[in-house]
């Protein structure tokens, strides 16, 4: 039973979260809309693979495809993009270049239904039903299981192998990126090892991980990556440090090399976060610095126009800390 599931999870112990990279936030994304292309006369396996979600699940589906590999990108431009009325190309510092496809053409939906490529059985297995309301199930308790690919029967065939090679070039060729699929109707059972789509993915992806709802045993997502899935464990030494004072200024460590700086001499008691003085700022610690030596006078504030979002518990703790320091100020 379940010999196709790896019997261990790799733990990655980290002492500090990666610093927040403001450059990727402030870098302007370049987007351009492509002119509509002539309606294709046929449906290829590559097109049917990417069109399935729009044809079956929702007309509002937005499909994003990385375009770093020139050969694979050319195939997407020729075989997939002409089936959509809205095609956007983007270039971003943190994501490279890619294409967003929206609004499947009615004629292409008809072609999809008539085509019998090697991709159709794969997509029928991935989407065993078409009720996407299950994607809004709310908070779940997730367990991750790494697939032992060697235990799965290969998914073979000339058209299958060509499709695998193209998807590998699109997603996993260097520098590559992790990506995921959201199956419908998958249960975490031993028989899942016979899934046509799972066997197909195992044929070109170095590492596969299933995210499973521990209560319902529903498979929520399939994670595909170049590197083995690992569970990060943040050691206590890497947690945000206790707040400290520097004269009139209170420093609140946010982690990820970020510090909230509040001038207590200008700050009134806080009832809610909106009462925080307008001069309160978030600064980032220099790469070779640490919170114990941080001084806002020699640091740089986060770029203007970049916002940070905090959960309710974090905001509550910061409010309590600021009000407590005001009492002793």
FIVOBA-94611 format. One record per residue (C-alpha): residue in one letter; x, z, y. Coordinates in steps of 0.5 Angstrom, whole numbers, plus 500, padded with zeros to 3 digits. Layout:
aXZY
...
***
This chain:
x500500500
x502498507
x509496505
x509491510
x509497515
x516499517
x517507515
x520509521
x520509529
x526508533
x526513539
x530512545
x532518549
x533517556
x535522561
x533518567
x528513569
x530506571
x530506579
x524503582
x527496584
x524495591
x527488591
x522485586
x516488590
x518485597
x520478594
x515473596
x512469590
x511462591
x505459589
x503452589
x496448586
x497442582
x493436583
x488435577
x490431572
x487425568
x482428562
x486427556
x483423550
x485428544
x487435543
x494437540
x495444536
x499446542
x493445547
x488448542
x492454541
x492456549
x485453550
x482458545
x480464549
x477460555
x473456550
x470462546
x471468550
x470467557
x470461562
x473466567
x480467562
x486466566
x492464562
x499465564
x505461561
x512462562
x516455564
x523457564
x525452558
x525445561
x523442554
x517447552
x515446559
x514439559
x510439553
x505444556
x505440563
x503434558
x499437553
x495443556
x495443563
x490437564
x485440560
x484445566
x481444573
x485449576
x493449575
x497454579
x505454579
x509460581
x516462582
x517470583
x524473582
x522478577
x518474573
x521467573
x517461574
x510460570
x504456570
x497459571
x491455568
x484457569
x477453569
x477449562
x474442563
x467441560
x470435556
x476439554
x471444551
x468439547
x474436545
x476443542
x470444538
x472437535
x479438534
x482440527
x489442528
x493447525
x492452531
x485452529
x485457523
x490461527
x486462533
x479463528
x483469525
x486472532
x479472534
x474474528
x469475533
x468473540
x465480544
x470481549
x466488551
x470492546
x476491551
x473495556
x472501551
x476506555
x481511554
x484511547
x489514542
x494509540
x499509535
x504504534
x506501527
x512496527
x511490522
x516489516
x516481517
x520480511
x514483507
x509478509
x508471506
x511465510
x506461514
x508454513
x507447514
x510441519
x505442525
x506450524
x513450524
x513445531
x508450534
x512456532
x519453535
x515451542
x512458543
x519461541
x522457547
x517458552
x517466551
x523468547
x529464548
x534467553
x533471558
x526471554
x520476555
x516481551
x509478551
x502481547
x496478544
x489482544
x486480537
x478481536
x475484529
x482486526
x482493523
x489496520
x488495513
x493493508
x489487507
x492485514
x498483511
x495477509
x492475516
x494468517
x496469525
x500475523
x504471518
x505465523
x507470529
x512473524
x515466523
x518466530
x518473533
x524478531
x520484532
x512485531
x508491533
x501493532
x498498537
x492501533
x486506535
x487512531
x480514531
x477507529
x483503526
x482497531
x488493532
x488493540
x494489541
x500485538
x506486541
x512481540
x519482543
x526480542
x528487541
x526492536
x520497539
x522504541
x519510543
x522512550
x523520550
x525523557
x529529556
x527535561
x534533564
x531527567
x524530569
x523530577
x527536580
x524542583
x523541591
x528543596
x529544603
x534541608
x532545615
x525543617
x525538612
x522538605
x524534599
x519532593
x523529588
x518523585
x523521579
x526513579
x531515585
x525516590
x524522594
x518524599
x520527605
x516531609
x517534616
x514541616
x515542623
x510537624
x506538618
x499542619
x496545612
x493539608
x486539605
x487532602
x493527602
x490523608
x492529612
x499528611
x503527617
x504519619
x512520619
x512523612
x516517608
x519515601
x526514601
x530512595
x537515593
x543511593
x545508586
x551513585
x547519588
x542524586
x537529588
x541535589
x546531594
x540527597
x540527605
x534523608
x539522614
x543517610
x538514606
x534508607
x526509607
x522504602
x521497605
x515497610
x508494607
x510497600
x505502597
x506507592
x500510588
x500517585
x495520580
x490525582
x494531578
x501528582
x497528589
x495535587
x501538585
x505535592
x499538596
x500545593
x507545594
x507542601
x502548603
x506553600
x512551604
x508551610
x506559609
x514560609
x516556614
***
